[in-house]
Amino acid sequence: MEEGAAAATDVKSTRPLTSPSKTGESMRKLLVSTRESLEDSGWDYGALSVIAKLERQGVKTPVASTVTRIFKDAGKVIPEPKKRPHNTYLRFNYAEPNACWQIDGTEWVLADGTKVVIIQIIDDHSRLAVATLVAKSESTESALAAVKIAIERHGVPQRFLSDNGLAFNPTRQGKRGVLVEYLKSLGVKPMTGKPYKPTTQGKNERLHHTLQKFLRKQPPAPTIAALQAQVDEFDLYYNTERAHQHHKGNTTPQEAWDATPKAIPPVPPTPETTPAQALKSTTRTAGKAGVVTVIGVHFQMGRDYGGRTISILHNDTVIMFFDDQGTEIISHPTPPKGTTYVGNGEPRGFMKRYENQTPESEVSTKSSDINSPR
């Protein structure tokens, strides 16, 4: 009787005999295997990424909190209680595609150890990778080439954000840049982030991280062309398959781009407001004497520029020359037809040697003697 009385006071478990809502073993295995597959391929493999991947295949999945718990039970997740929750970040994005683009470059290494740069341009609203270009270096020439690819594919943006690098926008350093002048000629508003504030280009930095994680899972590329092929594969998946967690409903960048009408293209400036309308761009290699030939005219840059790559912007009104860092060398009004040579304003030949060897006062006197009538 005592045992029976004691047993009667025991608290019995209220756990149900069955759990209809419990995730089945087959679903658990599918979730874990999908996570492993994404990780092996170099893609994001968190709960939201796994859910988005399976839902695109028509598989109904548990909610994110359940999926995260399944990954923890499987030993796939290491808890980080000190990590800042995503919902505490303040995010900003433009309301329309093409309202603003961001550009930035990240270094990578080819199979033989050669360093190259990958220039990425991203749409601020949709996070669409509008162009990615592998180049030998982060130069004004490669930046301009990437921008032209993006514009050909997606139209002209209203604004263009970059850092203060010489290849992108040296305005804060009191210099003119070839990319900035080209964008202005299209009516685009160039913008730069604050100095020492890399978070301004945070969307680009995050894209670099995702790309680098993908490339680490690929065979080392032996050439720039091979690396470009890997990057193109990344862009296709990133834009059309990978759900971006910034968007509601885990839509892809391409879906976000398509869901909203594009911003109205900017209006190029008129000839009355600026001479830099419809600028054409080209590059030349200066000769040993520092001469560049373009539009049928020989332009003198100076011997210091001999053998260097010169970027050129020109139209019927003005012609501008920039060095391989994107810094302006010299600008001229476009010379009239029939002109064969334009100097850089510095003395040449005998007079240059003469001035270098003679005191300034003596040069002034003798020069006036030379030019004075006899």
Residue pairs with C-beta under 8 A, 6 or more apart in sequence:
23 62
23 66
23 70
27 61
27 62
28 70
28 74
30 54
30 59
31 50
31 54
31 61
31 62
31 67
31 70
31 71
32 70
32 71
32 74
32 76
34 50
34 53
34 54
35 45
35 50
35 71
35 76
36 45
38 44
38 45
38 49
38 50
38 53
39 45
40 217
41 214
41 217
42 213
42 214
42 215
42 216
42 217
42 218
43 49
43 213
43 214
43 237
43 242
44 210
44 213
44 242
47 64
47 65
47 67
47 68
47 71
48 64
48 243
48 245
48 250
49 242
49 243
49 245
50 61
50 67
51 61
51 64
51 67
51 250
52 242
52 243
52 250
53 243
54 61
55 61
55 250
56 241
56 243
61 67
62 70
68 77
71 77
72 79
86 245
91 246
93 124
93 125
93 246
94 100
94 124
94 125
94 159
94 263
95 125
95 260
96 125
96 260
96 261
96 262
96 263
97 123
97 125
97 126
97 128
97 154
97 256
97 257
97 260
97 261
97 262
97 263
98 123
98 125
98 154
98 155
98 156
98 157
98 158
98 262
98 263
98 265
99 124
99 125
99 157
99 158
99 159
99 263
100 123
100 124
100 125
100 157
100 158
100 159
100 160
100 161
100 191
101 121
101 122
101 123
101 124
101 130
101 150
101 157
101 159
101 160
101 161
102 121
102 122
102 124
102 161
102 162
102 201
102 203
102 204
103 119
103 120
103 121
103 143
103 146
103 147
103 160
103 161
103 162
103 168
103 204
104 119
104 120
104 162
104 163
104 201
104 204
104 205
104 208
105 117
105 118
105 119
105 120
105 138
105 143
105 167
106 117
106 118
106 120
106 208
106 211
106 212
107 115
107 116
107 117
107 118
108 115
108 116
108 117
108 118
108 134
108 212
108 215
108 227
109 115
109 116
109 220
110 116
110 220
110 221
110 222
110 223
110 224
110 227
111 220
111 221
111 222
112 222
116 134
116 135
116 136
116 137
116 224
116 227
117 134
117 135
117 136
117 137
117 138
117 142
118 132
118 133
118 134
118 135
118 208
118 211
118 227
118 231
119 131
119 132
119 133
119 134
119 135
119 138
119 142
119 143
119 146
120 129
120 131
120 132
120 204
120 207
120 208
120 211
121 129
121 130
121 131
121 132
121 146
121 147
121 150
122 128
122 129
122 130
122 203
122 204
122 207
123 130
123 154
123 157
123 253
123 257
124 161
124 203
125 256
125 257
125 260
126 253
126 254
126 256
126 257
126 260
127 203
127 207
127 244
127 246
127 247
127 253
127 256
128 154
128 239
128 253
128 254
128 256
128 257
129 207
129 235
129 238
129 239
129 253
130 150
130 153
130 154
131 146
131 147
131 149
131 150
131 153
132 146
132 211
132 231
132 232
132 234
132 235
133 142
133 145
133 146
133 149
133 228
134 224
134 227
134 228
134 231
135 141
135 142
135 145
135 146
135 224
136 142
136 224
138 165
138 167
139 167
139 309
139 324
139 325
139 326
140 166
140 167
140 177
140 178
140 179
140 311
140 322
140 324
140 325
140 326
141 283
141 309
141 311
141 324
142 167
143 167
143 168
143 179
143 326
144 178
144 179
144 182
144 281
144 311
147 160
147 179
147 182
147 183
151 157
151 186
155 262
155 265
156 186
156 187
156 188
156 265
156 266
157 188
157 263
157 266
158 188
158 189
158 263
158 264
158 265
158 266
159 188
159 189
159 190
159 191
160 183
160 188
160 189
160 190
160 191
161 191
161 192
161 193
161 200
161 201
162 168
162 169
162 179
162 190
162 191
162 192
162 193
162 201
163 169
163 192
163 193
163 198
163 200
163 201
164 170
164 171
164 172
164 173
164 192
164 193
164 195
166 173
166 175
166 177
166 325
166 326
166 327
167 177
167 179
167 325
167 326
168 177
168 179
168 192
168 326
169 177
169 179
169 180
169 190
169 192
170 176
170 177
170 180
170 326
170 327
171 177
171 180
171 190
171 192
172 192
172 195
175 327
175 328
176 320
176 322
176 327
176 328
177 322
177 326
177 327
177 328
178 281
178 311
178 313
178 320
178 322
178 326
178 328
179 190
179 326
180 190
181 276
181 279
181 313
181 320
182 279
182 281
182 313
183 189
183 190
184 190
184 269
184 274
184 276
185 268
185 269
185 274
185 276
185 277
185 278
185 279
185 313
185 315
186 266
186 268
187 265
187 266
187 267
187 268
187 269
188 266
189 266
193 200
193 201
194 200
198 205
199 205
207 238
210 238
211 231
211 234
211 238
214 230
214 234
215 227
215 230
215 231
215 234
218 230
221 227
221 229
221 230
238 253
239 252
239 253
239 254
240 252
240 254
241 252
242 252
242 253
243 250
243 251
243 252
244 250
244 251
244 252
244 253
244 256
247 253
247 255
247 256
251 259
268 277
268 278
269 276
269 277
270 277
271 277
271 317
275 315
275 317
275 318
276 313
276 315
276 317
276 318
277 315
277 317
278 315
279 313
279 314
279 315
280 313
280 314
280 315
281 311
281 312
281 313
282 294
282 311
282 312
282 314
283 309
283 310
283 311
283 312
284 292
284 293
284 294
284 309
284 310
284 312
285 307
285 308
285 309
285 310
286 292
286 301
286 305
286 306
286 307
286 308
286 309
286 310
287 306
287 307
288 303
288 306
288 307
289 300
289 303
289 306
290 300
290 301
290 302
290 303
290 304
290 305
290 306
291 298
291 299
291 300
291 301
292 298
292 299
292 301
292 310
292 312
292 321
293 299
294 312
294 314
294 319
295 314
295 319
295 334
296 340
297 335
297 339
297 340
297 341
297 342
298 340
298 341
298 342
299 319
299 321
299 330
299 332
299 341
299 342
299 344
300 341
300 342
300 343
300 344
300 346
300 348
301 310
301 321
301 329
301 330
301 344
302 329
302 344
302 346
305 323
305 329
308 323
308 324
309 324
310 321
310 322
310 323
310 324
310 329
311 321
311 322
311 323
311 324
311 326
312 319
312 320
312 321
312 322
313 319
313 320
313 322
314 320
314 334
315 334
316 334
317 333
317 334
318 331
318 332
318 333
318 334
319 331
319 332
319 333
319 334
319 335
320 328
320 330
320 331
321 328
321 329
321 330
321 331
322 328
322 329
323 329
330 344
332 342
335 342
346 352
347 354
347 355
354 363
354 366
355 363
358 366
